[in-house]
């Protein structure tokens, strides 16, 4: 499967770009964001719980690892042109999170995407995301002699996605999203290596010229079953149901606000009664509000707050996180 994606995705990207005409435009965006988070262990997984990101980033086994300030630099370049099929664009994005005190949690994020619009107004997006060496914190490893050790747990994620957009009328666009990915863990947690498949619909509705609503649903299957996971009693295979609603309202000519509500239900699917999460499930509730003020056609300030609440059935308490941030978004 992974060879098929590698061998199919990149040749299509290169062929599509080469076939485009010489008439093209380049743009760039640079974002600088400062955060305060109440829990460094949950910060990354909370920020990625989004239709536009990676909502099933791995479960953190040891939350409540302290507060910190986080800096997020982000840069994106985009090329737009036309070819024999219609409009085409390609973009590349690089960013990351830099933790001020708990620097082990610092990590980078990379993304590239090609989009093709056809004469029927159908639009196809092909995207590749790479998140290397994401530190999840300390976790307990049980060796073959049932001895326990605390070790750093680190995961690298690769995923490939496709999204097809089809306008239904001038105000309504329906989309179908699918992806395949790999999460590879460091030793000694390699028995947690996971393949995952995601599928789900989305609906983007321009209610009027000042109000827009995006809703979506993802179903995901994650498979981590292996002989090593059986021996470790730690099969983290799962199914996930995720839904989200995002409402954007333009309040004034330069001022707009965004409201986002997310809910995710994760069910661990191991049949081994000795597994740590046998029969367990997790409920995640999350809300976000942000205000954007346009200082200039090429500069926007964003102020936001995010609240998350997680409950694992194998745990006695809810885990809560708060993130606040201030961003400066520049375009060229």
N, C-alpha and C positions, 0 to 999 in steps of 0.2 A: 504493500500500500504506500509506504513512504517513498519507495523508488519511483512508483507511478507519479506521485505528486511532484517529486523533484524533477523527474524527466519531462513532465507535462507542463508544469507551471512556468519554469524559466524559459524554455523555448518559445512558448506562447507569448510571454512578456517581450522577449527580444524581437520576435517576428512582427508583432503588432506595432512596436515602436518604429522599427526599420521601415515598415510599409507606410508610415505617415508622411504627410507632405512637409515641405520645408517651413511652411507658415506655422509658427509656434510661439507660445508665450511662457515666460518663466516668472514665478512668484516665490516668495519666501515668507515664513512666519517664525518669529522668535518669541517664546514665552518664558517669563521668569516668575516663579511662584514660591512664596514662603508659607510654610504650614506650621501650625502647632498641633500635635497629636497627643492624646491621652494614653495611647498604647502603641509602642513601636512594633510589637509583634503582629498586631492586626492592621496596621496602617496600610500596607501595600494591598492586602486582600480586600480591604474596605474600599480603597480608591478604585480598584479594578472591577468591582461589582457593578457592571454597566453593560448595556446592550452593545456599546461601541468598544468594549475592551474584553477582558478575560474573567468572566464572572465566577468561574469555578477554580480559581487559583487554589492550591492545596490547603487543606485544613491545618491550622496552626495548633499544635498540641499543648503548648504552654503560653497562653496569653498573659496579660497583666505583667509585662516586662518593663513598665515604666514609660514616662512621658518624654518627649523630645521636640526639638525644632528641626524641620526638614526643609531643604532647598531643592526645588525641581527646575533645572534648566531644560529647555525643550526647543528643538529647531527642526523645521520642515521645509523642504524645497518641493516645488510642484511644476511640472511641465505640461502644457496643454497644447493640443494641435488637432488636426483632422487627418483622416485617411479615407480609403475607398468605402469603409463601412459607416463612417460618420465621425463623431467627435471622440477624441481619445485623450486621456491624461495619465501621467505617471507621477508618483510622489515617493519621497524617502524621508523618514523621520527618525531622529535620534534624541534620546532624552535619558533621564534617570532621576533617582532620588538620593540626595546626599544628607545623611543624618549627622547632626552636629556633635552629639555626645556618643550615642551608640552606633559607631561607625560601621560595625559589622553588617548592619541592615542596609547599608548603601548598595545600590545596584543600578544597572542600566537597562534600557528598553530600546529595541530597534524595530522598525516597521517599514515595509515597502508595499506599494499598491499600484495596480494598473486598472483603469476603468475605461470601458468602451460603451458609447451610446450609439444605438442604431437608428435607422430612419423611422422605425416603429415607436421610438422613444423608450424602448427597452434599454436598460442600463445594466451592465455586468461589472462587478468589482471582484478582482482577484487580489488577495492580501496575504502577506507572510509576516509573522511576528516572531521575534527572538528575544527571550528574557534570560540571559545567562547568569548562573551562579547567584541565585536569589537565596539569601540566608533566612531560614525560617526560625532559627533559635536553637537552643539546646533541646535534645530529645533523648529518651532512654532507649538504649540498644540492649537486647537480650541475646547473649551468645549461645552456642550449642550446649554449654554446661549450665544454662539457666542463670548465669551471672549477669548482672545489669551494670551498664556503664552509661555515663552521660557523654554525648557526642554532639558536635555541630551538625545540624541537618541543613543541606543545601540542595536546591533543585534548579535544573535548567529546563526551560520550556521552549518548544518549537511548535507553532501551529500554522496551518494553511487554511484559508477560508474563501468562500465564494458567496456573493450576495447578488441576487437578481431583483432589480426594481422595475415595476411596471405601473405607470400612471393609469389610474382608472378614469379620472377626469382631471379638470384643472386644479382641483383642490385635494385630491386623494391619491396616494401612491401605496401600492401593496408590494411587499418584499418577501423573498424567501432566502433564508440564511442557512449555510451549512459549513462545518469545519471539521478538520481532523488534526489531532495534535499528539505530541509526546512530552511526557514529563520524566526526566532522567535525574535520579538522585545520586548523591555522592556515597562512597563507601563509609560506613557499613549499611546504609539504608537503601541499597540498590534493589532490594526485594520490593520496594514501593514503586518502582518504575511503572508508569501508567500510559496506556493508549486511551484516547478519548475521541468520541464522535458527537457532534452537536447538530441539531436541526430545529428550525423554528421560523414562524412567520412574524412579520412586522407590518404595521400600518402607520403611515405618516399623513396627518390630516391638517391642512391649512384651514382652520375654522373661519378666519377672516384675515384681513391684511395685517393684523397686529397679534394674532393668537395662533399658535401651532401646537399640536398634540402628537407625540410619538408613543405608540404602545407596541410591546413585543413579548414573545414567549420563546424560551429555549427548552428543549428536552436534551439531556446529555447522558451518555453512557460512558463510564470510565472503567477500564479493565486493568486490574493490577494483579490478577491471579497468576501465581507461578509456584514452582516447587519451593523456592526460597521463602516466599511469603507464608506458605503453609508451615514450614519449619519455624518461622519467627512468630507465628500466631498474630500476624499483623497484615492481613489482606485488606487494602483500602479501596477495593472496587466499590463502585457506587452508581446510583442513578440520581439525576438532578432535574428538578423542575424549577425554572426561573422565569419570573415575569416582572415587567417594568413599565412605568408610565412616566413620560417627561412632558411637562407643559411649559411652553415659552410664551411670555406675554410682553409686548412692547408697551411700557407705561407712558413714556415720553419719547420725543424725537431721538434723544441720545441714551435713554435709560430703558433697560429691559430686565426682566427677572425670569429665573428658571426654577421650577419645582420638580423634583424627581422622587418617586417612590419605588422601592425594590422589595421583592419577596423571593426567597429561595428556600427550597426544601430539598435536602440531601439525604438519601437513604443508603446506608452501607449494606451491600448485598452478599457478603461472605456467608457461605453455608457452614463454616467451621465454628462450632460452638466455643472453641477455645480462643478464637480471635478477640483482640482487645475491643473492637467495635462491633462485635456480633449483635445483630438486631438493633443497632443504634441508628438514630437519625438526628438531623440538625435543622433547626429553623432559623432563618436569618431575616430580620426586618431592618430596613434601612431607609432613611429620608435625607434629602438634601435640598437646600435653598441657596441660590446665588443671585447676586445683582451685578449687572454689567453696565458700565458707563463709558460711552464713547468720547474720549478726550479729543480725538481727531479721526479723520477717515482711516488712518493707518495705526491708531493706538487706542486700546481699550483697557480699562481697569476692571478687575473682577474681584468681588468679595464674597466668600462663601462659608457655609457651615454644613457639616454632615454629621448625622447621628446614626449609629449602628447598634443593634441588639441581637445577640446570638445565644441560642440555647441548644446544647447537646443533651440528648436524653440520658446519656451515661454520666452526665455532670449534674451537680445539685443546684447550680446557680447560673443566672444569665450573665453574659459577658457584654459589657457596654463600652463603646468607644465614641469619642467626639473628636472631629477634625475641623479646624478653622483655617482659612487661607486668604491670602491677598496676591493677586496676579497682575502683571503688566504684559499685555499681548500686543506685539508689534508686527505689522505686515509691510512687505515691500514689493 
